[in-house]
Amino acid sequence: MTSVQISASDSYQDYLITSLKVPEEAAGYLDAILEEENPEPNLLLSALEDVAIALGEVKLSSEKSKLHQQKLKDFLHKQEIEVVYELSSWLKVLGLKLTVKVSED
């Protein structure tokens, strides 16, 4: 019998993707990332990719999921990600915040 070693990071990533298949969990995850005080620009992109993988597996065909993930990479670059965090900070001064909610449809 052969034993298979799985790194801790692979196990965590698998756990994360599994938990993000629940839309409420995915929304909460993105909300938490958007509320970061000193965010790293790649953090939001990574979180969006995780959510795209998780919910793509649940809601889209394999082909559509891959296309949707590529679309994310095409329209989000590091500079644009920083704009999202700047908007979040700008809204916070006014007592508002960006949120992510589960769609009703």
C-alpha positions as CSV (number, residue, x, y, z in Angstrom):
1,M,0.0,0.0,0.0
2,T,1.3,3.4,-0.9
3,S,0.8,6.4,1.3
4,V,0.2,9.8,-0.3
5,Q,1.5,12.9,1.3
6,I,-0.6,16.0,1.0
7,S,1.0,19.3,2.0
8,A,-0.9,21.3,4.6
9,S,-1.4,24.1,2.2
10,D,-3.1,21.7,-0.3
11,S,-5.4,20.5,2.5
12,Y,-6.2,24.0,3.5
13,Q,-6.9,25.1,-0.1
14,D,-9.2,22.0,-0.6
15,Y,-11.0,22.9,2.6
16,L,-11.3,26.5,1.6
17,I,-12.7,25.7,-1.8
18,T,-15.2,23.3,-0.3
19,S,-16.4,25.8,2.2
20,L,-16.7,28.6,-0.4
21,K,-19.2,26.4,-2.4
22,V,-21.8,27.7,0.1
23,P,-22.8,31.2,-1.3
24,E,-23.1,32.7,2.1
25,E,-19.6,31.6,3.0
26,A,-18.2,33.0,-0.2
27,A,-20.0,36.3,0.4
28,G,-18.6,36.5,3.9
29,Y,-15.1,35.6,2.8
30,L,-15.1,38.4,0.2
31,D,-16.6,40.9,2.7
32,A,-13.8,40.1,5.2
33,I,-11.2,40.7,2.5
34,L,-12.8,44.0,1.5
35,E,-12.6,45.1,5.1
36,E,-8.9,44.6,5.5
37,E,-7.2,47.7,7.0
38,N,-3.9,47.4,5.1
39,P,-4.7,45.1,2.2
40,E,-2.2,43.5,-0.1
41,P,-3.4,44.1,-3.7
42,N,-3.1,40.4,-4.6
43,L,-5.2,39.3,-1.6
44,L,-8.5,40.4,-3.3
45,L,-7.5,38.8,-6.6
46,S,-6.7,35.5,-4.8
47,A,-10.0,35.6,-2.9
48,L,-11.9,36.2,-6.1
49,E,-10.1,33.4,-7.8
50,D,-11.0,31.1,-4.9
51,V,-14.6,32.0,-5.0
52,A,-14.7,31.7,-8.8
53,I,-13.3,28.1,-8.5
54,A,-15.7,27.1,-5.7
55,L,-18.9,28.6,-7.0
56,G,-18.0,27.8,-10.6
57,E,-17.9,24.1,-9.7
58,V,-21.4,24.4,-8.3
59,K,-23.1,26.8,-10.7
60,L,-21.4,26.4,-14.0
61,S,-20.3,23.8,-16.4
62,S,-16.6,23.0,-16.4
63,E,-16.1,25.0,-19.7
64,K,-18.1,28.0,-18.5
65,S,-16.2,27.9,-15.1
66,K,-12.9,28.1,-16.9
67,L,-14.1,30.9,-19.1
68,H,-15.4,32.8,-16.1
69,Q,-12.1,32.4,-14.3
70,Q,-10.2,33.7,-17.3
71,K,-12.6,36.7,-17.6
72,L,-11.7,37.6,-14.0
73,K,-8.0,37.5,-14.8
74,D,-8.5,39.5,-17.9
75,F,-10.3,42.4,-16.3
76,L,-8.6,42.5,-12.9
77,H,-5.0,43.6,-12.7
78,K,-3.0,44.7,-9.7
79,Q,-3.6,48.4,-10.3
80,E,-7.4,48.0,-10.7
81,I,-7.5,45.9,-7.5
82,E,-5.9,48.8,-5.6
83,V,-8.8,51.0,-6.8
84,V,-11.3,48.7,-5.1
85,Y,-9.5,49.1,-1.8
86,E,-9.3,52.9,-2.3
87,L,-13.0,53.0,-2.9
88,S,-13.6,50.9,0.2
89,S,-11.5,53.3,2.3
90,W,-13.2,56.3,0.7
91,L,-16.6,54.9,1.6
92,K,-15.5,54.1,5.1
93,V,-14.8,57.7,5.8
94,L,-18.5,58.4,5.0
95,G,-19.7,55.6,7.3
96,L,-20.4,53.2,4.4
97,K,-18.8,50.0,3.2
98,L,-18.7,47.7,0.2
99,T,-20.5,44.4,0.8
100,V,-21.0,41.2,-1.1
101,K,-24.4,39.5,-0.8
102,V,-25.8,36.3,-2.2
103,S,-28.0,37.0,-5.3
104,E,-31.7,36.4,-4.9
105,D,-31.9,34.7,-8.3
